[in-house]
Amino acid sequence: MSITTIKREPEASTATVEDRIAKLPENEVESAKVLQEMRSKEEAARDEIDSNLDLIKRKLDEVLKRSLEKNMKPDERLLAGIRDRYALSSGFDVDRSGFDTVLGEIEDNNNMLNHIRSAEIAFGAEWTIVSISDAEILFMDTREETNVEAQEKFLSDVDRDGNEYKDAVQALVERFPTIEQHLERADDEEGLHYYDYLVVCEITGAEPMLEEQYRKLQEVKPVDREKICWLLTDKARLDRGLALRGVRRDDGVYVDVNLADLRFYIRAGRPLLRVQRKA
């Protein structure tokens, strides 16, 4: 009968730092070397612990935020998002006192809330307050990339025979007489050309962004690296079938002119929203 010998792994050392220091070599050079090795190991362990704690804290904050948002009503979620973007608003020189004041006005005014929320859904926007005057609050969509899908869905869901759509087109015809001929959409085309975008703006009360505002946004928050977007275009250019586009590349921000009826390349718009304050 054979006897199996069980090999035991050496037990991990439980010696404390104090124990190890008490057993330092008598030779000062060797002692310094051992202490330096101990110090390096302890510092590495501390850095790892600090890094892990930072990661845990960030993830905990994310989980708690998602948990709170799930239990929020739509208006609460809208206001929380605007409030969370104050750092961006401050980049547009919006002071904290005015910011808090207008948030209180919005919270207490259902018409304001409905206007902002409906435009948020239509554009898939993340509204950020970029300007406050006695008469109005100006919001800008500061989402990382323009939300093409939300704008496409909004336009496809609009009743083309309804008064809302007809009134919007009629208002635009007064400025751009040829717009109606550009509003027929083919099934195999994606995105919104400039005329589509104007219709969405007209229905929601939003407006295309000015070139200067777009450039400022790209300075404050690097966006639009993948999807370029339509900008406000003067009537003279639009009458010739042209429209402005903005795009951020690694080497800078560009604004140039393209055909206004392109969909597949310039696919959506980055809007502004003006909300009137109480008189």
Steps between C-alpha positions, in 0.01 A plus 500: 500500500647828396490804720425834337701786636310828518716801426397806700538848358697735721274716708486867411703715729297690758791710620407862555707795387612543860615135511699544181660821624598326825691239294693743281860409427759661724691626199369852426537471122306173492248640747440807280456276197235289674319809626499651151347180360238502776419864429461438125262208561289697748478801267396278209235336719374843612477625140304191401262546793450869416432415135251229598323734742469767228354245258256370762389856582439588133303181440300549818412854395389370158284226651338737750433754228338241272292374791376850577428574134288185464270626773485857367204643315578632148501864614728419793739318267500791256580754771765275655677472165503877449622549858778241455627692197564823689877457452435526126269797548772680696724460195252725321526757783169407666528595868373265771248741650323564169518129417327399825239772456391388153499134602252594772289683242501198270409262781196710591377553144333210317502680166877544520550139602278366221678713241848393609409134543323465164795657318740277696315192374477624141873563471628248751672804647685564824396856573760725658430860602745722313343844543253674731338838443205676659281377215619146423712196579710364214570125492751321280517130420837387640458127445827331399368428150187630332216253554409407145270217599281716725458766230421239236241339726335830583464592134376156399238505778360841402162480326564651157127568463470660842484872570826499696702388199307707247529817709875447539554452128281800415699722736823384334361549149469869574878513553610227259244465218661185355513303825203273428670333205781384731284339768422167332703223663617181331488175700868421446632837617617572854532816701347844459598743230492869585136550397388206717692649787324835457162325524596333829621837630179674393277242670696494825579871521875429484742654249825411323822601672703799380853441376644707787304300758613173345865603513462606862345163589789315337743702713314439826416134435666292225208348309396404147802290412289241318177668391512844348190715528301773325539862611289811446518599133413837351212520252721597207697176524198285570322644195791362297459156660799535734534473878768533766641203684728479803750228582779451752813319387821429687664802340220748572140611446368552149188667364437478127223485239333187363190410305200555727318186383774257607385246758745214507807714575377788713240318701345727763506838671619631835225733624450797727189556708375836628264486796318820598510600865205630697415862427 
